[in-house]
Every structure is written in C-alpha cells, then in structure tokens.
C-alpha cells in the first residue's frame, strides 16, 4: 500500500467493561492502535433512528495491517473527531499487509 494514500491519522478503539461501584459494568473505549489510513465514502442513506431522520454513510477505510482489528471496534479520525463503527474487516489478498474496513458513520 502506498503511503501517499494514508493521510488521515486515526485511532482504533475497542470496548472494555469495567466494574462499577454498584456491582455492574460500565462500558468504556480503550485504544487498540494508532495508525494512518485512507478514507473513502461508499454510500449514504437517510433513515429514521429513534424517531429522528439520520444520515448514515458507509466508508471504506484502508490501512496497513494491524492484528486484532475486528467488527464492533470503532475508528476515531483524529483531525476532526469523527467516529466510524467498524462493520467488517478484510485482509486484502490474505497477506497481512493491508486491511480494508467497511465502516459506517451517523450524521
């Protein structure tokens, strides 16, 4: 993968459950890795979520291979604080060199 296409600094986060003082769990996000990525929009739709019209846009986010990235994690785009939910992870050519992430963002 050419470095010139990886111009967005990102943080990959995963959910962690921590015990709270009431005997339950609190969900928090912790950093899994930091990297640079290319981000390209694929499709946008309008949908109603909780009675409110919401724009949902899907993106392909490409980056150098990082192990342990899974669906359910999220991407923070560091330059403008946007958040993308990871829907699927594809190891391009199964060579552990590049991963393409299908993600969605709510606006």
N, C-alpha and C positions, 0 to 999 in steps of 0.2 A: 504494500500500500504506500502510495506516495505521500510524503509528509506535507506537501503543499495543500492537500485537501483536508488536513486535520487542523483547522484553525480555531475551533471552539474549545476552550478549556472547560472540562466537565468534572463532576464528582459523582461517582456511583455509590448509592446508599442502599443498605438493607435494613429491614425491620428487625428490631430486637425487643424482647419482652423483659421488663424489669419489675421486680416485686414492689408493690406499693405498701403503704402503712395500713391498708385496710384488708390485706390478705389476698388481694387481686393482682393483676398485672397491668402495667402501663406500657403502651407501645411507643417506642422511640425509634428514630432513624440514626444509624451509625454509618460512618464512611467505610466502604469496602475498598475503593480505589479512586485515584485521581488520574486523569488522562487528558488527551486531546482527541477531538472527534470531528467528523464531517456530519452535518445535519441537513437532511433534505425532506421537505414536505411531500407527502404522497397523496393524501385525500382528506377532505374536510366535509363534515356533515353537521347539520343543525339537528338537535334532538332536545326533548324535554326531560329534564332531570329535576326531581323534587318540585315539579310544577313551574319550572323556570326554563326558558329557552336558552340552550347552551350550545356553543360551537365546540365540536370535538374534531381535532385534527390528528391524523396519523403521520408519523415520520419514520424514515429510515435513518438510523444513527450508526455510522461506520467508524470503527476504531481498530487499533492494533489489538491482538488477542490478549485478554485478561482472563485467567481461570476463575471459575466460581461465579460468574455472572449468570443470573437466572431470571426467568419471568417472575414478576412480583417485586423485583427491586425497582428503584427509580433513579433517574438521571437528573442532576441539577446542572443547569447551564450557568456557569459561574459569572459570566459577563452581564447577564440581565435577570438573574434569579428565576428563570423559568423552570418548571418541573415537568418531566416526562415519565409516564408509567411504562415500564418495560412489559410488553406482551409476549414476545418470543425472542429467542437468541439463535442465530445461525452462525456456525463456524464455517466460514467461506472455504470451500474446497477441502474441508476437514484436515487442514494442515496446521492448525493452531497459530496462524499468522494474522488473521483478520476476523473480526466478528461484526455482523450486521444485526442490529437490534430493531425490531418493529416496536414502535412506541406510540403512545397517544398523549395528547395534551388537551386539557379542558380550558376553554377561554370564556 
